[in-house]
Amino acid sequence: MEKSLTERELYGKYISILLRLRRNEMGYTQAELEEKAGLARTTISNIERCIRIPESYTLSKIAIALGISLDRLNEEVWENIEKHKDNHSSAFKHLYSDLYYRGD
């Protein structure tokens, strides 16, 4: 039986996947994005592996470095949470397959 995730955990999962997809689209390594955003080493890795959920300041710096507005990024996360509210596992598999299909 699948464990039900809290809304905060869902947010963390979706933000991690969407940031990684965007980073890959931009052609940045984790280290390059950290440098461009002025973040400490391992910050991006920890976010992408769902070890930490970024606070608004960190997320804002990442969004600026990726050329996307913080509003748009959050909109994408909440759209995914709502769209897949009955089957997040399937959505995660689909998004992860996008990552691997694109070569990450």
Gaussian input, Z-matrix of N, CA and C with variables (Angstrom, degrees):
# hf/3-21g

backbone

0 1
 N
 C     1     B1
 C     2     B2     1     A1
 N     3     B3     2     A2     1     D1
 C     4     B4     3     A3     2     D2
 C     5     B5     4     A4     3     D3
 N     6     B6     5     A5     4     D4
 C     7     B7     6     A6     5     D5
 C     8     B8     7     A7     6     D6
 N     9     B9     8     A8     7     D7
 C    10    B10     9     A9     8     D8
 C    11    B11    10    A10     9     D9
 N    12    B12    11    A11    10    D10
 C    13    B13    12    A12    11    D11
 C    14    B14    13    A13    12    D12
 N    15    B15    14    A14    13    D13
 C    16    B16    15    A15    14    D14
 C    17    B17    16    A16    15    D15
 N    18    B18    17    A17    16    D16
 C    19    B19    18    A18    17    D17
 C    20    B20    19    A19    18    D18
 N    21    B21    20    A20    19    D19
 C    22    B22    21    A21    20    D20
 C    23    B23    22    A22    21    D21
 N    24    B24    23    A23    22    D22
 C    25    B25    24    A24    23    D23
 C    26    B26    25    A25    24    D24
 N    27    B27    26    A26    25    D25
 C    28    B28    27    A27    26    D26
 C    29    B29    28    A28    27    D27
 N    30    B30    29    A29    28    D28
 C    31    B31    30    A30    29    D29
 C    32    B32    31    A31    30    D30
 N    33    B33    32    A32    31    D31
 C    34    B34    33    A33    32    D32
 C    35    B35    34    A34    33    D33
 N    36    B36    35    A35    34    D34
 C    37    B37    36    A36    35    D35
 C    38    B38    37    A37    36    D36
 N    39    B39    38    A38    37    D37
 C    40    B40    39    A39    38    D38
 C    41    B41    40    A40    39    D39
 N    42    B42    41    A41    40    D40
 C    43    B43    42    A42    41    D41
 C    44    B44    43    A43    42    D42
 N    45    B45    44    A44    43    D43
 C    46    B46    45    A45    44    D44
 C    47    B47    46    A46    45    D45
 N    48    B48    47    A47    46    D46
 C    49    B49    48    A48    47    D47
 C    50    B50    49    A49    48    D48
 N    51    B51    50    A50    49    D49
 C    52    B52    51    A51    50    D50
 C    53    B53    52    A52    51    D51
 N    54    B54    53    A53    52    D52
 C    55    B55    54    A54    53    D53
 C    56    B56    55    A55    54    D54
 N    57    B57    56    A56    55    D55
 C    58    B58    57    A57    56    D56
 C    59    B59    58    A58    57    D57
 N    60    B60    59    A59    58    D58
 C    61    B61    60    A60    59    D59
 C    62    B62    61    A61    60    D60
 N    63    B63    62    A62    61    D61
 C    64    B64    63    A63    62    D62
 C    65    B65    64    A64    63    D63
 N    66    B66    65    A65    64    D64
 C    67    B67    66    A66    65    D65
 C    68    B68    67    A67    66    D66
 N    69    B69    68    A68    67    D67
 C    70    B70    69    A69    68    D68
 C    71    B71    70    A70    69    D69
 N    72    B72    71    A71    70    D70
 C    73    B73    72    A72    71    D71
 C    74    B74    73    A73    72    D72
 N    75    B75    74    A74    73    D73
 C    76    B76    75    A75    74    D74
 C    77    B77    76    A76    75    D75
 N    78    B78    77    A77    76    D76
 C    79    B79    78    A78    77    D77
 C    80    B80    79    A79    78    D78
 N    81    B81    80    A80    79    D79
 C    82    B82    81    A81    80    D80
 C    83    B83    82    A82    81    D81
 N    84    B84    83    A83    82    D82
 C    85    B85    84    A84    83    D83
 C    86    B86    85    A85    84    D84
 N    87    B87    86    A86    85    D85
 C    88    B88    87    A87    86    D86
 C    89    B89    88    A88    87    D87
 N    90    B90    89    A89    88    D88
 C    91    B91    90    A90    89    D89
 C    92    B92    91    A91    90    D90
 N    93    B93    92    A92    91    D91
 C    94    B94    93    A93    92    D92
 C    95    B95    94    A94    93    D93
 N    96    B96    95    A95    94    D94
 C    97    B97    96    A96    95    D95
 C    98    B98    97    A97    96    D96
 N    99    B99    98    A98    97    D97
 C   100   B100    99    A99    98    D98
 C   101   B101   100   A100    99    D99
 N   102   B102   101   A101   100   D100
 C   103   B103   102   A102   101   D101
 C   104   B104   103   A103   102   D102
 N   105   B105   104   A104   103   D103
 C   106   B106   105   A105   104   D104
 C   107   B107   106   A106   105   D105
 N   108   B108   107   A107   106   D106
 C   109   B109   108   A108   107   D107
 C   110   B110   109   A109   108   D108
 N   111   B111   110   A110   109   D109
 C   112   B112   111   A111   110   D110
 C   113   B113   112   A112   111   D111
 N   114   B114   113   A113   112   D112
 C   115   B115   114   A114   113   D113
 C   116   B116   115   A115   114   D114
 N   117   B117   116   A116   115   D115
 C   118   B118   117   A117   116   D116
 C   119   B119   118   A118   117   D117
 N   120   B120   119   A119   118   D118
 C   121   B121   120   A120   119   D119
 C   122   B122   121   A121   120   D120
 N   123   B123   122   A122   121   D121
 C   124   B124   123   A123   122   D122
 C   125   B125   124   A124   123   D123
 N   126   B126   125   A125   124   D124
 C   127   B127   126   A126   125   D125
 C   128   B128   127   A127   126   D126
 N   129   B129   128   A128   127   D127
 C   130   B130   129   A129   128   D128
 C   131   B131   130   A130   129   D129
 N   132   B132   131   A131   130   D130
 C   133   B133   132   A132   131   D131
 C   134   B134   133   A133   132   D132
 N   135   B135   134   A134   133   D133
 C   136   B136   135   A135   134   D134
 C   137   B137   136   A136   135   D135
 N   138   B138   137   A137   136   D136
 C   139   B139   138   A138   137   D137
 C   140   B140   139   A139   138   D138
 N   141   B141   140   A140   139   D139
 C   142   B142   141   A141   140   D140
 C   143   B143   142   A142   141   D141
 N   144   B144   143   A143   142   D142
 C   145   B145   144   A144   143   D143
 C   146   B146   145   A145   144   D144
 N   147   B147   146   A146   145   D145
 C   148   B148   147   A147   146   D146
 C   149   B149   148   A148   147   D147
 N   150   B150   149   A149   148   D148
 C   151   B151   150   A150   149   D149
 C   152   B152   151   A151   150   D150
 N   153   B153   152   A152   151   D151
 C   154   B154   153   A153   152   D152
 C   155   B155   154   A154   153   D153
 N   156   B156   155   A155   154   D154
 C   157   B157   156   A156   155   D155
 C   158   B158   157   A157   156   D156
 N   159   B159   158   A158   157   D157
 C   160   B160   159   A159   158   D158
 C   161   B161   160   A160   159   D159
 N   162   B162   161   A161   160   D160
 C   163   B163   162   A162   161   D161
 C   164   B164   163   A163   162   D162
 N   165   B165   164   A164   163   D163
 C   166   B166   165   A165   164   D164
 C   167   B167   166   A166   165   D165
 N   168   B168   167   A167   166   D166
 C   169   B169   168   A168   167   D167
 C   170   B170   169   A169   168   D168
 N   171   B171   170   A170   169   D169
 C   172   B172   171   A171   170   D170
 C   173   B173   172   A172   171   D171
 N   174   B174   173   A173   172   D172
 C   175   B175   174   A174   173   D173
 C   176   B176   175   A175   174   D174
 N   177   B177   176   A176   175   D175
 C   178   B178   177   A177   176   D176
 C   179   B179   178   A178   177   D177
 N   180   B180   179   A179   178   D178
 C   181   B181   180   A180   179   D179
 C   182   B182   181   A181   180   D180
 N   183   B183   182   A182   181   D181
 C   184   B184   183   A183   182   D182
 C   185   B185   184   A184   183   D183
 N   186   B186   185   A185   184   D184
 C   187   B187   186   A186   185   D185
 C   188   B188   187   A187   186   D186
 N   189   B189   188   A188   187   D187
 C   190   B190   189   A189   188   D188
 C   191   B191   190   A190   189   D189
 N   192   B192   191   A191   190   D190
 C   193   B193   192   A192   191   D191
 C   194   B194   193   A193   192   D192
 N   195   B195   194   A194   193   D193
 C   196   B196   195   A195   194   D194
 C   197   B197   196   A196   195   D195
 N   198   B198   197   A197   196   D196
 C   199   B199   198   A198   197   D197
 C   200   B200   199   A199   198   D198
 N   201   B201   200   A200   199   D199
 C   202   B202   201   A201   200   D200
 C   203   B203   202   A202   201   D201
 N   204   B204   203   A203   202   D202
 C   205   B205   204   A204   203   D203
 C   206   B206   205   A205   204   D204
 N   207   B207   206   A206   205   D205
 C   208   B208   207   A207   206   D206
 C   209   B209   208   A208   207   D207
 N   210   B210   209   A209   208   D208
 C   211   B211   210   A210   209   D209
 C   212   B212   211   A211   210   D210
 N   213   B213   212   A212   211   D211
 C   214   B214   213   A213   212   D212
 C   215   B215   214   A214   213   D213
 N   216   B216   215   A215   214   D214
 C   217   B217   216   A216   215   D215
 C   218   B218   217   A217   216   D216
 N   219   B219   218   A218   217   D217
 C   220   B220   219   A219   218   D218
 C   221   B221   220   A220   219   D219
 N   222   B222   221   A221   220   D220
 C   223   B223   222   A222   221   D221
 C   224   B224   223   A223   222   D222
 N   225   B225   224   A224   223   D223
 C   226   B226   225   A225   224   D224
 C   227   B227   226   A226   225   D225
 N   228   B228   227   A227   226   D226
 C   229   B229   228   A228   227   D227
 C   230   B230   229   A229   228   D228
 N   231   B231   230   A230   229   D229
 C   232   B232   231   A231   230   D230
 C   233   B233   232   A232   231   D231
 N   234   B234   233   A233   232   D232
 C   235   B235   234   A234   233   D233
 C   236   B236   235   A235   234   D234
 N   237   B237   236   A236   235   D235
 C   238   B238   237   A237   236   D236
 C   239   B239   238   A238   237   D237
 N   240   B240   239   A239   238   D238
 C   241   B241   240   A240   239   D239
 C   242   B242   241   A241   240   D240
 N   243   B243   242   A242   241   D241
 C   244   B244   243   A243   242   D242
 C   245   B245   244   A244   243   D243
 N   246   B246   245   A245   244   D244
 C   247   B247   246   A246   245   D245
 C   248   B248   247   A247   246   D246
 N   249   B249   248   A248   247   D247
 C   250   B250   249   A249   248   D248
 C   251   B251   250   A250   249   D249
 N   252   B252   251   A251   250   D250
 C   253   B253   252   A252   251   D251
 C   254   B254   253   A253   252   D252
 N   255   B255   254   A254   253   D253
 C   256   B256   255   A255   254   D254
 C   257   B257   256   A256   255   D255
 N   258   B258   257   A257   256   D256
 C   259   B259   258   A258   257   D257
 C   260   B260   259   A259   258   D258
 N   261   B261   260   A260   259   D259
 C   262   B262   261   A261   260   D260
 C   263   B263   262   A262   261   D261
 N   264   B264   263   A263   262   D262
 C   265   B265   264   A264   263   D263
 C   266   B266   265   A265   264   D264
 N   267   B267   266   A266   265   D265
 C   268   B268   267   A267   266   D266
 C   269   B269   268   A268   267   D267
 N   270   B270   269   A269   268   D268
 C   271   B271   270   A270   269   D269
 C   272   B272   271   A271   270   D270
 N   273   B273   272   A272   271   D271
 C   274   B274   273   A273   272   D272
 C   275   B275   274   A274   273   D273
 N   276   B276   275   A275   274   D274
 C   277   B277   276   A276   275   D275
 C   278   B278   277   A277   276   D276
 N   279   B279   278   A278   277   D277
 C   280   B280   279   A279   278   D278
 C   281   B281   280   A280   279   D279
 N   282   B282   281   A281   280   D280
 C   283   B283   282   A282   281   D281
 C   284   B284   283   A283   282   D282
 N   285   B285   284   A284   283   D283
 C   286   B286   285   A285   284   D284
 C   287   B287   286   A286   285   D285
 N   288   B288   287   A287   286   D286
 C   289   B289   288   A288   287   D287
 C   290   B290   289   A289   288   D288
 N   291   B291   290   A290   289   D289
 C   292   B292   291   A291   290   D290
 C   293   B293   292   A292   291   D291
 N   294   B294   293   A293   292   D292
 C   295   B295   294   A294   293   D293
 C   296   B296   295   A295   294   D294
 N   297   B297   296   A296   295   D295
 C   298   B298   297   A297   296   D296
 C   299   B299   298   A298   297   D297
 N   300   B300   299   A299   298   D298
 C   301   B301   300   A300   299   D299
 C   302   B302   301   A301   300   D300
 N   303   B303   302   A302   301   D301
 C   304   B304   303   A303   302   D302
 C   305   B305   304   A304   303   D303
 N   306   B306   305   A305   304   D304
 C   307   B307   306   A306   305   D305
 C   308   B308   307   A307   306   D306
 N   309   B309   308   A308   307   D307
 C   310   B310   309   A309   308   D308
 C   311   B311   310   A310   309   D309

   B1=1.4568
   B2=1.5309
   B3=1.2990
   B4=1.4648
   B5=1.5273
   B6=1.3381
   B7=1.4643
   B8=1.5238
   B9=1.3027
   B10=1.4598
   B11=1.5293
   B12=1.3134
   B13=1.4589
   B14=1.5235
   B15=1.3216
   B16=1.4618
   B17=1.5267
   B18=1.3115
   B19=1.4660
   B20=1.5304
   B21=1.3280
   B22=1.4676
   B23=1.5298
   B24=1.3278
   B25=1.4669
   B26=1.5254
   B27=1.3264
   B28=1.4654
   B29=1.5229
   B30=1.3188
   B31=1.4637
   B32=1.5293
   B33=1.3215
   B34=1.4619
   B35=1.5155
   B36=1.3350
   B37=1.4668
   B38=1.5230
   B39=1.3296
   B40=1.4631
   B41=1.5267
   B42=1.3128
   B43=1.4697
   B44=1.5253
   B45=1.3194
   B46=1.4663
   B47=1.5251
   B48=1.3196
   B49=1.4654
   B50=1.5285
   B51=1.3265
   B52=1.4676
   B53=1.5271
   B54=1.3272
   B55=1.4711
   B56=1.5239
   B57=1.3241
   B58=1.4644
   B59=1.5265
   B60=1.3226
   B61=1.4639
   B62=1.5264
   B63=1.3160
   B64=1.4722
   B65=1.5262
   B66=1.3387
   B67=1.4726
   B68=1.5268
   B69=1.3268
   B70=1.4616
   B71=1.5239
   B72=1.3416
   B73=1.4692
   B74=1.5227
   B75=1.3282
   B76=1.4637
   B77=1.5314
   B78=1.3295
   B79=1.4590
   B80=1.5195
   B81=1.3277
   B82=1.4665
   B83=1.5190
   B84=1.3196
   B85=1.4570
   B86=1.5255
   B87=1.3141
   B88=1.4646
   B89=1.5274
   B90=1.3185
   B91=1.4714
   B92=1.5258
   B93=1.3294
   B94=1.4653
   B95=1.5305
   B96=1.3253
   B97=1.4619
   B98=1.5276
   B99=1.3206
   B100=1.4710
   B101=1.5199
   B102=1.3292
   B103=1.4661
   B104=1.5308
   B105=1.3222
   B106=1.4659
   B107=1.5340
   B108=1.3314
   B109=1.4651
   B110=1.5255
   B111=1.3462
   B112=1.4593
   B113=1.5167
   B114=1.3272
   B115=1.4618
   B116=1.5218
   B117=1.3026
   B118=1.4655
   B119=1.5272
   B120=1.3331
   B121=1.4610
   B122=1.5293
   B123=1.2616
   B124=1.4766
   B125=1.5313
   B126=1.3163
   B127=1.4698
   B128=1.5272
   B129=1.3220
   B130=1.4656
   B131=1.5222
   B132=1.3101
   B133=1.4622
   B134=1.5239
   B135=1.3204
   B136=1.4666
   B137=1.5241
   B138=1.3133
   B139=1.4662
   B140=1.5236
   B141=1.3293
   B142=1.4606
   B143=1.5224
   B144=1.3194
   B145=1.4684
   B146=1.5293
   B147=1.3157
   B148=1.4696
   B149=1.5209
   B150=1.3181
   B151=1.4572
   B152=1.5207
   B153=1.3219
   B154=1.4663
   B155=1.5173
   B156=1.3163
   B157=1.4619
   B158=1.5217
   B159=1.3233
   B160=1.4671
   B161=1.5248
   B162=1.3153
   B163=1.4609
   B164=1.5266
   B165=1.3125
   B166=1.4681
   B167=1.5276
   B168=1.3307
   B169=1.4687
   B170=1.5285
   B171=1.3286
   B172=1.4686
   B173=1.5230
   B174=1.3157
   B175=1.4564
   B176=1.5263
   B177=1.3018
   B178=1.4587
   B179=1.5240
   B180=1.3279
   B181=1.4694
   B182=1.5266
   B183=1.3223
   B184=1.4661
   B185=1.5263
   B186=1.3142
   B187=1.4667
   B188=1.5254
   B189=1.3231
   B190=1.4666
   B191=1.5253
   B192=1.3256
   B193=1.4673
   B194=1.5276
   B195=1.3275
   B196=1.4640
   B197=1.5272
   B198=1.3317
   B199=1.4581
   B200=1.5199
   B201=1.3127
   B202=1.4597
   B203=1.5213
   B204=1.3065
   B205=1.4628
   B206=1.5258
   B207=1.2970
   B208=1.4568
   B209=1.5280
   B210=1.3181
   B211=1.4658
   B212=1.5202
   B213=1.3278
   B214=1.4725
   B215=1.5202
   B216=1.3157
   B217=1.4596
   B218=1.5286
   B219=1.3203
   B220=1.4639
   B221=1.5236
   B222=1.3105
   B223=1.4645
   B224=1.5290
   B225=1.3430
   B226=1.4629
   B227=1.5196
   B228=1.3297
   B229=1.4638
   B230=1.5264
   B231=1.3309
   B232=1.4683
   B233=1.5234
   B234=1.3269
   B235=1.4667
   B236=1.5194
   B237=1.3358
   B238=1.4605
   B239=1.5189
   B240=1.3155
   B241=1.4648
   B242=1.5303
   B243=1.3234
   B244=1.4691
   B245=1.5285
   B246=1.3116
   B247=1.4638
   B248=1.5222
   B249=1.3237
   B250=1.4630
   B251=1.5225
   B252=1.3283
   B253=1.4663
   B254=1.5225
   B255=1.3167
   B256=1.4587
   B257=1.5230
   B258=1.3261
   B259=1.4645
   B260=1.5264
   B261=1.3115
   B262=1.4630
   B263=1.5262
   B264=1.3320
   B265=1.4695
   B266=1.5147
   B267=1.3114
   B268=1.4572
   B269=1.5269
   B270=1.3267
   B271=1.4689
   B272=1.5185
   B273=1.3447
   B274=1.4640
   B275=1.5274
   B276=1.3276
   B277=1.4707
   B278=1.5244
   B279=1.3257
   B280=1.4675
   B281=1.5291
   B282=1.3286
   B283=1.4653
   B284=1.5228
   B285=1.3429
   B286=1.4636
   B287=1.5252
   B288=1.3364
   B289=1.4643
   B290=1.5221
   B291=1.3370
   B292=1.4672
   B293=1.5208
   B294=1.3295
   B295=1.4668
   B296=1.5205
   B297=1.3251
   B298=1.4573
   B299=1.5172
   B300=1.3292
   B301=1.4526
   B302=1.5236
   B303=1.3259
   B304=1.4664
   B305=1.5206
   B306=1.3355
   B307=1.4550
   B308=1.5031
   B309=1.3171
   B310=1.4655
   B311=1.5051
   A1=109.35
   A2=116.27
   A3=122.13
   A4=111.27
   A5=115.63
   A6=121.51
   A7=108.54
   A8=115.24
   A9=120.66
   A10=109.27
   A11=116.63
   A12=121.48
   A13=110.51
   A14=115.60
   A15=120.02
   A16=108.38
   A17=116.03
   A18=120.25
   A19=110.67
   A20=117.27
   A21=121.86
   A22=110.75
   A23=116.96
   A24=120.52
   A25=111.03
   A26=116.67
   A27=120.24
   A28=110.71
   A29=116.48
   A30=120.90
   A31=109.51
   A32=116.67
   A33=121.27
   A34=112.62
   A35=116.81
   A36=120.86
   A37=110.82
   A38=115.85
   A39=118.98
   A40=111.86
   A41=117.70
   A42=119.27
   A43=109.48
   A44=117.36
   A45=120.05
   A46=111.18
   A47=116.02
   A48=120.39
   A49=110.87
   A50=116.78
   A51=119.83
   A52=112.28
   A53=117.26
   A54=119.51
   A55=110.71
   A56=115.76
   A57=118.83
   A58=111.25
   A59=116.81
   A60=119.72
   A61=110.82
   A62=116.62
   A63=121.29
   A64=111.13
   A65=116.50
   A66=120.64
   A67=109.84
   A68=116.22
   A69=119.99
   A70=111.80
   A71=116.45
   A72=120.34
   A73=111.40
   A74=116.51
   A75=121.89
   A76=111.85
   A77=117.28
   A78=121.28
   A79=114.59
   A80=117.15
   A81=121.07
   A82=111.59
   A83=115.70
   A84=120.10
   A85=106.78
   A86=116.01
   A87=119.13
   A88=110.21
   A89=116.39
   A90=120.58
   A91=111.35
   A92=117.13
   A93=120.23
   A94=111.20
   A95=116.20
   A96=119.22
   A97=110.87
   A98=117.17
   A99=120.50
   A100=110.71
   A101=115.79
   A102=119.90
   A103=110.57
   A104=116.38
   A105=120.83
   A106=111.15
   A107=116.76
   A108=121.14
   A109=112.73
   A110=116.84
   A111=120.17
   A112=113.17
   A113=115.67
   A114=120.94
   A115=111.56
   A116=114.97
   A117=121.12
   A118=110.55
   A119=114.57
   A120=121.52
   A121=109.35
   A122=117.89
   A123=128.93
   A124=114.60
   A125=118.37
   A126=119.63
   A127=111.18
   A128=116.86
   A129=121.08
   A130=110.24
   A131=117.34
   A132=120.92
   A133=111.21
   A134=116.43
   A135=120.13
   A136=112.12
   A137=116.85
   A138=120.28
   A139=109.66
   A140=117.06
   A141=120.63
   A142=112.69
   A143=117.76
   A144=121.24
   A145=112.01
   A146=116.80
   A147=123.44
   A148=112.85
   A149=116.57
   A150=120.44
   A151=109.10
   A152=115.52
   A153=119.48
   A154=110.29
   A155=114.16
   A156=121.65
   A157=105.79
   A158=117.46
   A159=118.96
   A160=112.94
   A161=114.94
   A162=120.14
   A163=107.85
   A164=116.89
   A165=120.62
   A166=113.29
   A167=118.19
   A168=120.76
   A169=110.42
   A170=116.17
   A171=121.00
   A172=110.16
   A173=116.54
   A174=120.70
   A175=111.43
   A176=116.42
   A177=121.05
   A178=110.90
   A179=117.38
   A180=120.90
   A181=111.09
   A182=116.41
   A183=120.66
   A184=109.99
   A185=117.11
   A186=121.07
   A187=111.00
   A188=117.22
   A189=120.89
   A190=110.21
   A191=117.07
   A192=121.35
   A193=111.53
   A194=116.58
   A195=120.89
   A196=112.93
   A197=116.53
   A198=119.88
   A199=114.24
   A200=116.69
   A201=121.08
   A202=107.82
   A203=117.13
   A204=118.45
   A205=109.92
   A206=115.35
   A207=121.02
   A208=109.92
   A209=116.60
   A210=120.28
   A211=111.13
   A212=116.19
   A213=120.07
   A214=110.95
   A215=117.23
   A216=121.28
   A217=110.28
   A218=116.69
   A219=120.26
   A220=111.47
   A221=116.18
   A222=120.66
   A223=110.37
   A224=116.68
   A225=121.04
   A226=111.33
   A227=116.81
   A228=120.61
   A229=109.94
   A230=116.90
   A231=120.20
   A232=111.73
   A233=117.96
   A234=120.18
   A235=110.21
   A236=116.79
   A237=120.74
   A238=111.82
   A239=117.23
   A240=120.29
   A241=109.88
   A242=116.47
   A243=120.36
   A244=111.81
   A245=116.25
   A246=121.72
   A247=111.95
   A248=116.58
   A249=121.12
   A250=112.68
   A251=117.04
   A252=120.11
   A253=113.05
   A254=118.13
   A255=120.34
   A256=113.47
   A257=117.54
   A258=119.01
   A259=110.94
   A260=116.64
   A261=120.52
   A262=111.97
   A263=117.70
   A264=120.24
   A265=111.13
   A266=116.45
   A267=121.07
   A268=110.91
   A269=116.55
   A270=120.59
   A271=110.95
   A272=117.00
   A273=120.35
   A274=110.17
   A275=116.56
   A276=120.35
   A277=110.46
   A278=115.94
   A279=120.48
   A280=110.94
   A281=117.37
   A282=120.60
   A283=111.27
   A284=116.79
   A285=119.41
   A286=110.80
   A287=117.06
   A288=118.53
   A289=110.30
   A290=117.49
   A291=120.59
   A292=110.75
   A293=116.53
   A294=120.70
   A295=110.74
   A296=116.18
   A297=119.61
   A298=111.68
   A299=117.01
   A300=120.77
   A301=110.51
   A302=115.79
   A303=120.87
   A304=112.27
   A305=116.82
   A306=118.95
   A307=117.05
   A308=119.92
   A309=120.45
   A310=110.57
   D1=133.49
   D2=-177.24
   D3=-76.74
   D4=133.70
   D5=177.51
   D6=-70.31
   D7=134.65
   D8=177.27
   D9=-79.48
   D10=128.57
   D11=-179.41
   D12=-88.40
   D13=146.39
   D14=174.25
   D15=-72.27
   D16=164.73
   D17=177.60
   D18=-59.19
   D19=-39.17
   D20=178.10
   D21=-63.21
   D22=-42.55
   D23=178.48
   D24=-65.66
   D25=-40.11
   D26=176.57
   D27=-62.04
   D28=-44.52
   D29=177.83
   D30=-57.30
   D31=-47.23
   D32=179.95
   D33=-59.86
   D34=-42.37
   D35=179.61
   D36=-64.16
   D37=-49.73
   D38=-177.93
   D39=-66.34
   D40=-40.82
   D41=-179.73
   D42=-64.11
   D43=-38.86
   D44=-179.41
   D45=-63.39
   D46=-43.93
   D47=-178.76
   D48=-68.88
   D49=-46.14
   D50=-177.57
   D51=-66.38
   D52=-37.24
   D53=176.52
   D54=-65.42
   D55=-41.23
   D56=179.48
   D57=-65.12
   D58=-42.60
   D59=176.97
   D60=-59.11
   D61=-46.88
   D62=-179.64
   D63=-63.73
   D64=-42.56
   D65=178.76
   D66=-59.75
   D67=-44.53
   D68=179.09
   D69=-63.86
   D70=-41.51
   D71=177.60
   D72=-59.10
   D73=-36.66
   D74=-179.46
   D75=-80.05
   D76=-12.21
   D77=178.64
   D78=79.64
   D79=21.43
   D80=-179.33
   D81=-93.79
   D82=143.30
   D83=165.90
   D84=-79.80
   D85=169.03
   D86=176.45
   D87=-59.84
   D88=-43.95
   D89=-178.89
   D90=-63.12
   D91=-40.67
   D92=179.06
   D93=-64.02
   D94=-41.24
   D95=179.20
   D96=-67.34
   D97=-40.45
   D98=177.13
   D99=-59.40
   D100=-44.05
   D101=179.73
   D102=-65.23
   D103=-46.75
   D104=-178.70
   D105=-61.87
   D106=-35.85
   D107=-178.69
   D108=-88.53
   D109=-7.49
   D110=-179.09
   D111=71.17
   D112=37.72
   D113=-177.92
   D114=-107.91
   D115=158.91
   D116=178.75
   D117=-67.77
   D118=152.87
   D119=177.68
   D120=-57.30
   D121=142.30
   D122=-179.55
   D123=77.65
   D124=-2.67
   D125=179.79
   D126=-60.10
   D127=-50.21
   D128=-177.50
   D129=-65.01
   D130=-43.78
   D131=178.06
   D132=-56.99
   D133=-45.67
   D134=-179.49
   D135=-64.35
   D136=-35.65
   D137=177.96
   D138=-71.14
   D139=-46.71
   D140=-177.42
   D141=-66.20
   D142=-25.56
   D143=177.81
   D144=-94.88
   D145=9.64
   D146=178.89
   D147=60.42
   D148=28.44
   D149=174.98
   D150=-78.90
   D151=-32.34
   D152=176.46
   D153=-141.98
   D154=148.56
   D155=175.36
   D156=-100.07
   D157=124.82
   D158=-175.93
   D159=-67.69
   D160=141.47
   D161=173.31
   D162=-78.13
   D163=168.26
   D164=-172.49
   D165=-59.38
   D166=-37.74
   D167=-179.88
   D168=-62.88
   D169=-48.19
   D170=179.66
   D171=-64.10
   D172=-45.23
   D173=-179.76
   D174=-61.93
   D175=-37.93
   D176=177.57
   D177=-63.17
   D178=-43.75
   D179=178.89
   D180=-63.48
   D181=-39.61
   D182=178.97
   D183=-66.99
   D184=-45.69
   D185=-179.46
   D186=-59.31
   D187=-44.38
   D188=178.45
   D189=-60.89
   D190=-44.77
   D191=-179.74
   D192=-63.56
   D193=-29.57
   D194=-179.91
   D195=-91.85
   D196=-1.47
   D197=177.71
   D198=71.63
   D199=31.20
   D200=177.90
   D201=-128.89
   D202=144.76
   D203=179.30
   D204=-74.59
   D205=149.21
   D206=177.88
   D207=-61.21
   D208=-37.87
   D209=177.63
   D210=-60.78
   D211=-45.90
   D212=-179.15
   D213=-64.52
   D214=-42.22
   D215=179.42
   D216=-60.48
   D217=-48.76
   D218=178.71
   D219=-63.82
   D220=-37.02
   D221=177.48
   D222=-59.68
   D223=-44.54
   D224=178.54
   D225=-61.74
   D226=-42.09
   D227=179.72
   D228=-61.70
   D229=-51.58
   D230=-176.80
   D231=-68.00
   D232=-32.24
   D233=174.97
   D234=-62.17
   D235=-43.36
   D236=179.00
   D237=-66.18
   D238=-41.63
   D239=178.74
   D240=-60.34
   D241=-46.18
   D242=-179.35
   D243=-68.91
   D244=-45.09
   D245=-176.96
   D246=-61.17
   D247=-36.89
   D248=-174.32
   D249=-109.12
   D250=23.77
   D251=-172.78
   D252=-58.20
   D253=-25.00
   D254=-179.73
   D255=-92.98
   D256=-10.96
   D257=-177.79
   D258=-156.67
   D259=71.84
   D260=179.98
   D261=-67.58
   D262=-33.43
   D263=-179.92
   D264=-57.26
   D265=-45.01
   D266=179.11
   D267=-63.35
   D268=-41.17
   D269=179.07
   D270=-64.00
   D271=-42.44
   D272=179.41
   D273=-62.17
   D274=-43.91
   D275=179.29
   D276=-59.97
   D277=-43.51
   D278=179.78
   D279=-63.32
   D280=-46.54
   D281=-179.46
   D282=-66.34
   D283=-40.00
   D284=177.72
   D285=-65.19
   D286=-36.58
   D287=178.08
   D288=-65.20
   D289=-33.54
   D290=174.01
   D291=-59.95
   D292=-40.56
   D293=179.48
   D294=-62.36
   D295=-47.96
   D296=-176.38
   D297=-73.11
   D298=-33.61
   D299=177.11
   D300=-63.14
   D301=-34.51
   D302=-178.94
   D303=-84.30
   D304=-0.39
   D305=171.85
   D306=98.27
   D307=19.68
   D308=178.33
   D309=-107.92

